Amino acid sequence: MKAALVRWVTGIAALLVIDIVAEALVFEWLAWNGTTKNDWFFMLWWAAVLAWSIHCGLRIWQSLNGSSD
């Protein structure tokens, strides 16, 4: 279970770094902050966060229930 938690935290941290870099550097360079041009990124980002959370949540749940899958 500890490995699953570390994996989840590492994945969330990586997703946050991608978000921060995109907002602070890329969107500023493209002048997309405050516009609707970056909406596609945030939809994909939240979908990735949701998918990652569900995936790791299931793995943690399985480890708590003693499943070896």
C-alpha positions as CSV (number, residue, x, y, z in Angstrom):
1,M,0.0,0.0,0.0
2,K,2.9,2.4,0.8
3,A,4.2,2.0,-2.8
4,A,0.7,2.8,-4.2
5,L,0.5,6.0,-2.1
6,V,4.0,7.1,-3.1
7,R,3.0,6.4,-6.8
8,W,-0.1,8.5,-6.4
9,V,1.6,11.4,-4.7
10,T,4.4,11.3,-7.4
11,G,1.8,11.3,-10.2
12,I,-0.2,14.2,-8.7
13,A,3.0,16.2,-8.2
14,A,4.0,15.6,-11.8
15,L,0.6,16.8,-13.0
16,L,0.8,19.9,-10.8
17,V,4.3,20.7,-12.2
18,I,2.9,20.3,-15.8
19,D,0.0,22.7,-14.9
20,I,2.3,25.3,-13.3
21,V,4.7,25.3,-16.2
22,A,1.9,25.6,-18.7
23,E,0.2,28.4,-16.8
24,A,3.4,30.3,-15.8
25,L,5.4,29.9,-19.0
26,V,3.6,28.6,-22.0
27,F,0.3,30.5,-21.6
28,E,2.1,33.7,-20.8
29,W,4.3,33.3,-23.8
30,L,1.2,32.6,-26.0
31,A,-0.8,35.4,-24.3
32,W,-3.5,32.8,-23.5
33,N,-4.0,33.7,-19.8
34,G,-7.4,35.1,-19.1
35,T,-8.8,33.9,-22.5
36,T,-10.8,30.9,-23.6
37,K,-7.9,29.6,-25.7
38,N,-6.5,27.5,-22.9
39,D,-9.8,25.8,-22.0
40,W,-8.9,22.6,-23.9
41,F,-5.8,22.3,-21.7
42,F,-7.7,22.5,-18.5
43,M,-10.3,20.0,-19.6
44,L,-7.6,17.5,-20.5
45,W,-5.7,18.3,-17.3
46,W,-8.7,17.6,-15.1
47,A,-9.5,14.5,-17.0
48,A,-5.9,13.3,-16.4
49,V,-6.2,14.1,-12.7
50,L,-9.5,12.2,-12.4
51,A,-8.1,9.2,-14.3
52,W,-5.0,9.1,-12.2
53,S,-6.9,9.4,-9.0
54,I,-9.4,6.6,-10.0
55,H,-6.6,4.4,-11.2
56,C,-4.5,4.8,-8.0
57,G,-7.6,4.8,-5.8
58,L,-8.5,1.3,-7.2
59,R,-4.9,0.1,-6.6
60,I,-4.9,1.3,-3.0
61,W,-8.4,-0.2,-2.5
62,Q,-7.1,-3.5,-3.8
63,S,-4.1,-3.5,-1.6
64,L,-6.2,-2.7,1.4
65,N,-8.5,-5.7,0.6
66,G,-5.6,-8.0,0.2
67,S,-6.0,-8.6,-3.6
68,S,-2.8,-9.4,-5.4
69,D,-3.8,-8.0,-8.8
